[in-house]
Amino acid sequence: MTATPTHQASELEAKKQLFDMMLAFVKSQCLYVAARLGIYNLLSDQGEQSLSTIAKTTQTDPERLYFVLRALAHVGVLEEKPDRVFAPTVMSNLMVTNRGASIGHLAMHLLEPAQWNAWNMLEESLHTGEVPFERANGQGVYEFCQGDDWSGDVFIKAMSFFTAHSIEALLDAYDFSRFKTVMDVGGGQGGLIAGIVKRFGCKGILFDVPYVAATAPAYLEQQGVEAGAIDIITGDVFVEIPTGADAIVMKYFISAWNDEDAAKILHNCKKALPPHGRIVLLQAFVPDLDEPKTAPDGIMPGIFAVQINVAVPGGGWRTKKQFQSLFEQCGFRLEQVVDTTTNLSAMEFSIAG
Ligand SMILES: C[S@@+](CC[C@H](N)C(=O)[O-])C[C@H]1O[C@@H](n2cnc3c(N)ncnc32)[C@H](O)[C@@H]1O
């Protein structure tokens, strides 16, 4: 037997990776469609099921459905047993969407048709500079979610899942106890501010647009937040940010905006804060050349950044240095950077001069 030359071995490895990348969209779509059909919920609630039962319950054609379920079994999302019986797995149980916010909501948000259509505009947008989502759907992602009940619900829950995923690691790593009142700007349903208030005993303010903030009271109650511990204020960051907090947190918020809009938001933050106030920017940061490309929880910020850039005008996320320079141009000074054991890091800024 002759040994495979090194360059051929590496070419084979490279080809394997390219095949995998090329077909990654198939995995995404199968994952998404099974969530839409409620198959993860069904298997989690009722245990393993035959193909014919799943097809009947989901009103789908069994032969066509089988291709999707088999593919999901081949990548470990489901388990296929003899006689076309499918059983739940750890992954499918994580995808369940009928017991509160889950990674299944994030998958449905990222893979729904309005987002998918935006990808068709990626090449064109590289020439024109337009936001692909806006080009494909005639409106921004926030307006779109506001106008569509299903998409709005899925978006809000996707964000809540993402917060729940990283909050404990953040609260272990970053001490909010020195602040009297913390305001989460663009805080969604309030998972982050609820965690801060409960762990550190400070007062909280949740600031978001009305349709999102409307879902917060029920969510905060579920999180065991005492009545009165968090004020919910609605409005538009581009118009005015409420006063009353000595720290503003913004998680995955500034990253949705280009530098010009981000500067307007930072200007309004500055007006809302006292002179000793702080902004705590919470984000995954795109790594510089010499930094690891994958966050401890497996998320690759440089990959995720393309998704954000397709969906919103956010400049493809930013590196820590880019954020620092953006904040410095707006009159803030970097005080500290705190990494956590998830994709989330904190950059704390004070008001300069
Ligand atoms: C990407 S989500 C992040 C939510 C939350 N911070 C998190 O990490 O889960 C952005 C949030 O900003 C809110 N938002 C968007 N435009 C806004 C505006 N002009 N004023 C206030 N909030 C806004 C959205 O409703 C949404 O809840």
PDBQT file of the ligand as one rigid body, heavy atoms in Angstrom, charges set to zero:
ROOT
HETATM    1  C1  LIG A 401     -31.481  42.568  18.329  1.00  0.00    +0.000 C 
HETATM    2  S1  LIG A 401     -32.717  42.911  19.507  1.00  0.00    +0.000 S 
HETATM    3  C2  LIG A 401     -31.828  42.710  21.022  1.00  0.00    +0.000 C 
HETATM    4  C3  LIG A 401     -32.739  42.520  22.176  1.00  0.00    +0.000 C 
HETATM    5  C4  LIG A 401     -32.023  42.325  23.540  1.00  0.00    +0.000 C 
HETATM    6  N1  LIG A 401     -31.137  43.423  23.865  1.00  0.00    +0.000 N 
HETATM    7  C5  LIG A 401     -31.274  41.027  23.556  1.00  0.00    +0.000 C 
HETATM    8  O1  LIG A 401     -30.048  41.013  23.511  1.00  0.00    +0.000 OA
HETATM    9  O2  LIG A 401     -31.937  39.980  23.593  1.00  0.00    +0.000 OA
HETATM   10  C6  LIG A 401     -32.886  44.652  19.380  1.00  0.00    +0.000 C 
HETATM   11  C7  LIG A 401     -33.968  45.242  20.272  1.00  0.00    +0.000 C 
HETATM   12  O3  LIG A 401     -33.992  46.646  20.031  1.00  0.00    +0.000 OA
HETATM   13  C8  LIG A 401     -35.325  47.091  19.945  1.00  0.00    +0.000 C 
HETATM   14  N2  LIG A 401     -35.360  48.308  19.128  1.00  0.00    +0.000 N 
HETATM   15  C9  LIG A 401     -35.207  48.390  17.790  1.00  0.00    +0.000 A 
HETATM   16  N3  LIG A 401     -35.299  49.661  17.374  1.00  0.00    +0.000 NA
HETATM   17  C10 LIG A 401     -35.497  50.419  18.485  1.00  0.00    +0.000 A 
HETATM   18  C11 LIG A 401     -35.685  51.827  18.699  1.00  0.00    +0.000 A 
HETATM   19  N4  LIG A 401     -35.652  52.673  17.671  1.00  0.00    +0.000 N 
HETATM   20  N5  LIG A 401     -35.857  52.257  19.961  1.00  0.00    +0.000 NA
HETATM   21  C12 LIG A 401     -35.896  51.379  21.010  1.00  0.00    +0.000 A 
HETATM   22  N6  LIG A 401     -35.728  50.032  20.863  1.00  0.00    +0.000 NA
HETATM   23  C13 LIG A 401     -35.544  49.571  19.614  1.00  0.00    +0.000 A 
HETATM   24  C14 LIG A 401     -36.046  45.916  19.295  1.00  0.00    +0.000 C 
HETATM   25  O4  LIG A 401     -37.433  45.966  19.524  1.00  0.00    +0.000 OA
HETATM   26  C15 LIG A 401     -35.362  44.741  19.970  1.00  0.00    +0.000 C 
HETATM   27  O5  LIG A 401     -36.000  44.366  21.160  1.00  0.00    +0.000 OA
ENDROOT
TORSDOF 0
